[in-house]
């Protein structure tokens, strides 16, 4: 499947939630905690190709996701994405280790998910601030952000790993 998404930095989650609901989006998943771990080879082959292999733990469920290299786009992050639920996280970790993959980055967040038809609207609370992530067709994303009064110049194409590395680099230089 091809994933098309953008992130937008937000400050006030409660008022944004009201606006989202006023635009006829439905709550799809209550606020939940996620732990995300990225795996790569010691040579960082996936990172060099701008690909990602992520293990996400949320509640008692685990998901393995492969994200392909991003396609060219000025405003949107577009990439192939394949995801499957994992029944046994411990065994999966052993498989990844046996293949020579190692954990290279991890981060946590709280996520609340809304849907408006095929548009997925996620409100994410992270160590670097709060973000709204919109995933769907380009025109659906643009129409929804316009209805919220958010201009395209606010769109962020970076993923959380890139945003967090940037933030962690900056804070380590400031200390």
One Martini backbone bead per residue (centre of mass of N, CA, C, O) as a GRO file, in nm:
protein
  175
    1UNK     BB    1   0.100   0.033   0.016
    2UNK     BB    2   0.029   0.379  -0.002
    3UNK     BB    3   0.163   0.649   0.178
    4UNK     BB    4  -0.004   0.957   0.273
    5UNK     BB    5   0.160   1.234   0.450
    6UNK     BB    6   0.126   1.459   0.739
    7UNK     BB    7   0.251   1.705   0.957
    8UNK     BB    8   0.142   1.902   1.252
    9UNK     BB    9   0.198   2.140   1.462
   10UNK     BB   10   0.071   2.151   1.802
   11UNK     BB   11  -0.085   2.282   2.103
   12UNK     BB   12  -0.417   2.240   2.120
   13UNK     BB   13  -0.588   1.962   2.160
   14UNK     BB   14  -0.882   2.014   2.258
   15UNK     BB   15  -0.960   2.220   2.030
   16UNK     BB   16  -0.895   2.031   1.794
   17UNK     BB   17  -1.096   1.810   1.865
   18UNK     BB   18  -1.346   1.983   1.825
   19UNK     BB   19  -1.296   2.047   1.526
   20UNK     BB   20  -1.287   1.758   1.421
   21UNK     BB   21  -1.579   1.687   1.514
   22UNK     BB   22  -1.717   1.928   1.354
   23UNK     BB   23  -1.614   1.767   1.074
   24UNK     BB   24  -1.719   1.458   1.111
   25UNK     BB   25  -1.537   1.309   1.283
   26UNK     BB   26  -1.430   0.996   1.424
   27UNK     BB   27  -1.370   0.808   1.680
   28UNK     BB   28  -1.141   0.523   1.669
   29UNK     BB   29  -0.908   0.582   1.904
   30UNK     BB   30  -0.809   0.596   2.190
   31UNK     BB   31  -0.589   0.689   2.397
   32UNK     BB   32  -0.249   0.567   2.347
   33UNK     BB   33   0.030   0.373   2.396
   34UNK     BB   34   0.357   0.391   2.232
   35UNK     BB   35   0.616   0.170   2.113
   36UNK     BB   36   0.909   0.243   1.915
   37UNK     BB   37   1.117   0.031   1.698
   38UNK     BB   38   1.411   0.042   1.520
   39UNK     BB   39   1.553  -0.146   1.252
   40UNK     BB   40   1.890  -0.258   1.162
   41UNK     BB   41   2.180  -0.271   1.030
   42UNK     BB   42   2.500  -0.207   1.117
   43UNK     BB   43   2.528  -0.050   0.825
   44UNK     BB   44   2.255   0.112   0.764
   45UNK     BB   45   2.090   0.040   0.501
   46UNK     BB   46   1.807   0.154   0.548
   47UNK     BB   47   1.883   0.446   0.612
   48UNK     BB   48   2.032   0.503   0.340
   49UNK     BB   49   1.740   0.440   0.186
   50UNK     BB   50   1.500   0.553   0.361
   51UNK     BB   51   1.423   0.316   0.547
   52UNK     BB   52   1.187   0.105   0.749
   53UNK     BB   53   1.185  -0.093   1.062
   54UNK     BB   54   0.897  -0.145   1.268
   55UNK     BB   55   0.818  -0.176   1.615
   56UNK     BB   56   0.488  -0.183   1.756
   57UNK     BB   57   0.358  -0.100   2.078
   58UNK     BB   58   0.005  -0.158   2.174
   59UNK     BB   59  -0.059  -0.267   2.437
   60UNK     BB   60  -0.098  -0.613   2.339
   61UNK     BB   61   0.015  -0.513   2.068
   62UNK     BB   62   0.189  -0.597   1.754
   63UNK     BB   63   0.387  -0.425   1.492
   64UNK     BB   64   0.505  -0.468   1.160
   65UNK     BB   65   0.699  -0.223   0.966
   66UNK     BB   66   0.741  -0.124   0.628
   67UNK     BB   67   0.936   0.144   0.481
   68UNK     BB   68   0.992   0.308   0.214
   69UNK     BB   69   1.108   0.512   0.003
   70UNK     BB   70   1.065   0.823  -0.073
   71UNK     BB   71   0.891   1.019  -0.267
   72UNK     BB   72   0.848   1.278  -0.466
   73UNK     BB   73   0.762   1.575  -0.268
   74UNK     BB   74   0.684   1.884  -0.140
   75UNK     BB   75   0.432   1.820   0.091
   76UNK     BB   76   0.462   1.500   0.092
   77UNK     BB   77   0.461   1.181   0.232
   78UNK     BB   78   0.573   0.912   0.015
   79UNK     BB   79   0.512   0.556   0.074
   80UNK     BB   80   0.570   0.246   0.122
   81UNK     BB   81   0.349   0.014   0.313
   82UNK     BB   82   0.397  -0.258   0.552
   83UNK     BB   83   0.163  -0.441   0.767
   84UNK     BB   84   0.172  -0.647   1.076
   85UNK     BB   85   0.064  -0.855   1.298
   86UNK     BB   86   0.202  -0.973   1.608
   87UNK     BB   87   0.192  -1.247   1.826
   88UNK     BB   88   0.528  -1.270   1.887
   89UNK     BB   89   0.761  -1.061   1.990
   90UNK     BB   90   0.998  -1.238   2.086
   91UNK     BB   91   1.029  -1.401   1.821
   92UNK     BB   92   1.072  -1.163   1.636
   93UNK     BB   93   1.335  -1.064   1.766
   94UNK     BB   94   1.489  -1.325   1.697
   95UNK     BB   95   1.464  -1.302   1.394
   96UNK     BB   96   1.599  -1.027   1.356
   97UNK     BB   97   1.867  -1.110   1.487
   98UNK     BB   98   1.925  -1.350   1.288
   99UNK     BB   99   1.933  -1.131   1.040
  100UNK     BB  100   2.107  -0.875   1.175
  101UNK     BB  101   1.920  -0.707   1.346
  102UNK     BB  102   1.896  -0.386   1.513
  103UNK     BB  103   1.846  -0.164   1.746
  104UNK     BB  104   1.848   0.211   1.674
  105UNK     BB  105   1.551   0.322   1.763
  106UNK     BB  106   1.347   0.503   2.008
  107UNK     BB  107   0.991   0.572   2.080
  108UNK     BB  108   0.728   0.767   2.226
  109UNK     BB  109   0.359   0.773   2.246
  110UNK     BB  110   0.052   0.937   2.218
  111UNK     BB  111  -0.263   0.817   2.066
  112UNK     BB  112  -0.521   0.961   1.862
  113UNK     BB  113  -0.802   0.842   1.661
  114UNK     BB  114  -0.937   0.952   1.353
  115UNK     BB  115  -1.224   0.964   1.117
  116UNK     BB  116  -1.276   1.057   0.760
  117UNK     BB  117  -1.346   0.819   0.613
  118UNK     BB  118  -1.021   0.776   0.470
  119UNK     BB  119  -0.926   0.967   0.687
  120UNK     BB  120  -0.645   0.991   0.899
  121UNK     BB  121  -0.642   1.112   1.245
  122UNK     BB  122  -0.362   1.208   1.440
  123UNK     BB  123  -0.286   1.247   1.789
  124UNK     BB  124   0.039   1.343   1.904
  125UNK     BB  125   0.238   1.268   2.195
  126UNK     BB  126   0.561   1.400   2.250
  127UNK     BB  127   0.881   1.497   2.347
  128UNK     BB  128   0.853   1.736   2.099
  129UNK     BB  129   0.543   1.730   2.098
  130UNK     BB  130   0.260   1.813   1.910
  131UNK     BB  131   0.069   1.619   1.662
  132UNK     BB  132  -0.067   1.606   1.338
  133UNK     BB  133  -0.171   1.321   1.150
  134UNK     BB  134  -0.215   1.277   0.799
  135UNK     BB  135  -0.397   1.010   0.622
  136UNK     BB  136  -0.420   1.009   0.259
  137UNK     BB  137  -0.537   1.189   0.033
  138UNK     BB  138  -0.439   1.484  -0.074
  139UNK     BB  139  -0.723   1.624  -0.100
  140UNK     BB  140  -0.817   1.548   0.188
  141UNK     BB  141  -0.596   1.694   0.343
  142UNK     BB  142  -0.641   1.978   0.230
  143UNK     BB  143  -0.939   2.009   0.301
  144UNK     BB  144  -0.909   1.967   0.608
  145UNK     BB  145  -0.700   2.191   0.670
  146UNK     BB  146  -0.869   2.420   0.559
  147UNK     BB  147  -1.107   2.379   0.763
  148UNK     BB  148  -0.892   2.439   1.007
  149UNK     BB  149  -0.684   2.674   0.905
  150UNK     BB  150  -0.440   2.523   0.756
  151UNK     BB  151  -0.158   2.570   0.600
  152UNK     BB  152   0.077   2.421   0.392
  153UNK     BB  153   0.332   2.547   0.541
  154UNK     BB  154   0.279   2.339   0.796
  155UNK     BB  155   0.391   2.108   0.659
  156UNK     BB  156   0.532   1.785   0.744
  157UNK     BB  157   0.758   1.528   0.617
  158UNK     BB  158   0.872   1.426   0.855
  159UNK     BB  159   0.961   1.198   1.073
  160UNK     BB  160   1.006   1.114   1.398
  161UNK     BB  161   1.300   1.045   1.377
  162UNK     BB  162   1.395   1.309   1.248
  163UNK     BB  163   1.276   1.502   1.462
  164UNK     BB  164   1.423   1.374   1.712
  165UNK     BB  165   1.712   1.400   1.619
  166UNK     BB  166   1.708   1.704   1.590
  167UNK     BB  167   1.633   1.762   1.884
  168UNK     BB  168   1.864   1.603   2.025
  169UNK     BB  169   2.094   1.758   1.891
  170UNK     BB  170   2.015   2.039   1.994
  171UNK     BB  171   2.013   1.973   2.306
  172UNK     BB  172   2.314   1.877   2.316
  173UNK     BB  173   2.432   2.158   2.221
  174UNK     BB  174   2.290   2.334   2.457
  175UNK     BB  175   2.445   2.182   2.711
   0.00000   0.00000   0.00000
